[in-house]
């Protein structure tokens, strides 16, 4: 059984005061195996953010299903959604979403605090992550005292500390310089190599080239499913670039 199964997702937004309906998703289907690192690409308005919000159980589809480990997300009760997201999903945002009044350590531990975990367990989870992300010396600092790359590494630690089934990343390199972005992508690749499943929405070909697979969305539908298939990062970058060019031109390139 796939870890994640998306079945014929449709999302239609109806304007409050009349006007044409907006079809954000038009029958999106795909499966994701445990341990995959998948990038989702498409132009602004293509539907990729809507898809991410539905995967995060932040929005409901008009039609279709999302199954995580065989369980239908739409059947999670409203009162249980916050706990479900905290325990099953990890989130990495472009703008970090760290609390300035909390130290990096407190920001990272917040999901475990909300889940009522014991202090000893929190410390046991924190130390290996902080070491892997080179945050040990920064845990006592506040977000306004560190660089953008350091903030994003703290955000990654916060996403991973709950040991989620699925990490959802929304343009995680968008606010970073090229060096910090490359470092972050290498770290995501490292954790993926340890078995973490990741779905990353991105505009960046460079970011997508670190994934094992790229789903291209156009006009609310998946137009292409491109897999690395053993290609080196540079060759995969070229294949992604060619696929994007064909997509924007309205054609298709099998790469």
C-alpha positions in Angstrom: 0.0 0.0 0.0 1.4 3.5 -0.9 2.0 5.7 2.1 0.1 8.6 0.4 -2.6 8.1 -2.2 -4.3 11.1 -3.9 -7.4 10.1 -5.8 -9.1 12.3 -8.4 -8.8 15.5 -6.4 -11.0 18.4 -7.5 -11.3 21.8 -5.9 -13.7 24.4 -7.1 -14.0 27.9 -5.5 -17.3 29.6 -5.9 -17.2 33.5 -5.6 -19.5 34.9 -2.9 -21.0 37.5 -5.0 -21.5 35.7 -8.3 -19.0 35.4 -11.2 -17.3 32.4 -12.7 -16.2 29.4 -10.5 -12.5 28.8 -10.2 -11.4 25.2 -10.8 -8.1 25.1 -8.9 -7.7 21.3 -9.2 -9.1 19.1 -12.0 -8.8 15.4 -11.1 -5.3 15.2 -9.6 -4.2 11.6 -8.8 -0.8 10.2 -7.7 0.7 7.9 -5.1 3.7 8.4 -2.9 5.8 5.6 -1.4 7.4 5.9 2.0 10.8 7.6 1.8 10.1 9.4 -1.5 11.3 13.0 -2.0 8.9 14.6 -4.5 8.9 18.2 -5.8 5.7 19.9 -7.1 6.3 22.6 -9.8 4.0 24.8 -11.8 3.4 28.5 -12.6 1.6 30.8 -10.2 -2.1 29.8 -10.2 -1.5 26.3 -11.4 -3.0 24.7 -8.3 0.1 23.5 -6.5 -0.6 25.6 -3.3 -4.2 24.3 -3.3 -2.8 20.8 -3.5 -0.4 21.4 -0.6 -3.2 22.8 1.5 -5.3 19.8 1.0 -2.4 17.4 1.7 -2.0 19.4 5.0 -5.7 19.0 5.8 -5.9 22.8 5.9 -8.5 22.7 3.1 -11.0 20.1 1.9 -11.4 18.9 -1.7 -14.7 19.5 -3.6 -14.3 15.9 -4.8 -11.8 13.1 -4.4 -9.7 11.7 -1.5 -6.4 11.9 0.2 -5.4 8.7 2.0 -2.4 8.7 4.4 -1.5 5.2 5.5 -4.9 4.1 4.2 -6.8 6.6 6.3 -9.0 9.2 4.6 -8.0 12.8 5.7 -11.5 14.0 5.2 -12.7 11.6 7.9 -10.5 13.2 10.6 -12.8 15.0 12.9 -12.5 18.8 13.2 -11.6 18.6 16.9 -8.8 16.1 16.1 -7.2 18.0 13.1 -4.7 20.0 15.1 -3.4 16.9 16.9 -3.4 15.0 13.5 -1.3 17.7 11.8 1.1 17.9 14.8 1.7 14.1 15.0 1.6 13.1 11.4 2.8 16.1 9.4 5.8 18.4 9.5 5.7 21.8 7.9 8.6 23.9 6.5 7.5 27.4 5.3 9.3 30.0 3.2 9.0 32.7 5.9 10.2 30.3 8.7 7.1 31.1 10.9 9.3 31.1 14.1 8.1 33.0 17.2 10.4 35.9 17.9 9.7 35.8 21.7 10.8 32.1 21.8 14.4 30.9 21.6 15.3 28.6 18.8 15.2 25.7 21.2 11.7 26.6 22.4 10.5 27.1 18.8 11.8 23.6 17.9 10.3 22.0 20.9 6.9 23.7 20.6 5.1 20.8 18.8 6.2 18.4 21.5 5.2 20.8 24.3 1.7 21.1 22.7 1.6 17.3 22.5 2.3 17.0 26.2 5.6 15.1 25.8 7.9 14.7 28.8 11.0 16.9 29.1 13.4 13.9 28.9 11.8 12.7 25.7 12.0 16.2 24.2 15.7 16.5 25.0 16.4 13.1 23.6 14.8 14.1 20.3 16.3 17.6 20.2 20.0 16.8 20.6 20.6 14.6 17.6 18.6 17.0 15.4 20.4 20.0 16.6 23.7 18.2 16.0 22.8 17.2 12.5 21.5 20.7 11.6 24.5 22.4 13.3 22.3 24.3 15.7 23.8 23.2 19.0 25.5 26.5 19.7 22.5 28.5 18.6 19.7 26.9 20.6 19.6 29.7 23.2 19.4 32.5 20.6 16.3 34.2 19.4 15.2 34.2 15.7 16.1 37.9 15.3 19.7 37.1 16.4 20.5 34.5 13.7 20.7 34.4 9.9 18.0 33.4 7.4 19.7 30.1 6.8 19.9 29.4 10.5 16.3 30.2 11.0 15.3 27.8 8.2 17.4 25.1 9.8 15.5 25.7 13.0 12.3 25.4 11.1 13.4 22.1 9.6 14.2 20.9 13.1 10.8 21.9 14.3 9.2 20.0 11.4 11.2 16.9 12.0 11.1 16.7 15.8 7.7 15.1 15.9 9.0 12.3 13.6 6.2 12.9 11.2 5.0 10.5 8.5 5.2 13.3 5.9 7.0 16.6 5.6 5.4 19.3 3.5 7.7 22.1 2.4 6.3 25.3 0.8 9.0 27.1 -1.1 11.5 26.4 1.6 14.4 28.1 -0.2 12.5 31.1 -1.3 13.8 33.5 1.4 17.4 32.2 1.4 20.5 33.2 -0.5 22.0 30.6 -2.9 24.5 29.2 -0.4 22.0 28.8 2.4 19.5 27.3 -0.1 22.0 24.7 -1.2 22.8 23.8 2.4 19.1 23.4 3.2 18.5 21.2 0.2 21.5 19.0 1.1 20.0 18.6 4.6 16.6 17.7 3.2 18.4 15.1 1.0 20.2 13.8 4.1 17.0 13.3 6.1 15.3 11.8 3.0 18.2 9.4 2.8 17.3 8.3 6.4 13.8 7.5 5.3 11.9 10.8 5.7 9.1 11.3 3.1 9.0 14.9 1.7 6.7 16.8 -0.6 8.1 20.2 -1.6 6.4 22.9 -3.6 8.9 25.0 -5.4 9.5 27.4 -8.4 13.2 26.6 -8.3 14.7 24.1 -10.8 17.8 23.9 -8.5 15.6 22.9 -5.5 13.6 20.4 -7.6 16.8 18.8 -8.9 17.5 17.5 -5.4 14.2 15.5 -5.3 13.8 12.0 -6.7 10.7 12.9 -8.6 8.9 16.1 -9.9 5.2 16.5 -10.5 4.4 19.3 -12.9 1.0 20.9 -12.5 -0.7 23.0 -15.2 -4.2 24.4 -15.0 -5.1 22.3 -12.0 -4.0 19.0 -13.5 -0.7 16.9 -13.4 0.8 17.3 -16.8 4.0 15.4 -16.2 5.5 13.0 -13.7 9.3 13.1 -14.1 11.5 10.7 -12.2 15.3 10.9 -11.5 15.9 7.3 -12.5 19.5 7.3 -11.5 20.4 10.6 -13.2 23.0 12.8 -11.6 21.7 16.1 -10.2 23.1 18.1 -13.1 21.3 15.9 -15.7 18.1 15.9 -13.7 18.3 19.7 -13.6 18.5 19.7 -17.4 15.6 17.3 -17.7 13.4 19.5 -15.3 14.4 22.6 -17.3 13.4 21.0 -20.6 10.1 19.8 -19.1 9.3 23.2 -17.8 10.0 24.8 -21.1 7.8 22.4 -22.9 5.1 22.9 -20.3 5.2 26.7 -20.7 5.1 26.3 -24.5 2.0 24.1 -24.3 3.9 21.0 -25.6 5.4 18.0 -24.0 8.9 16.7 -23.6 9.5 13.1 -22.5 13.1 13.9 -21.2 
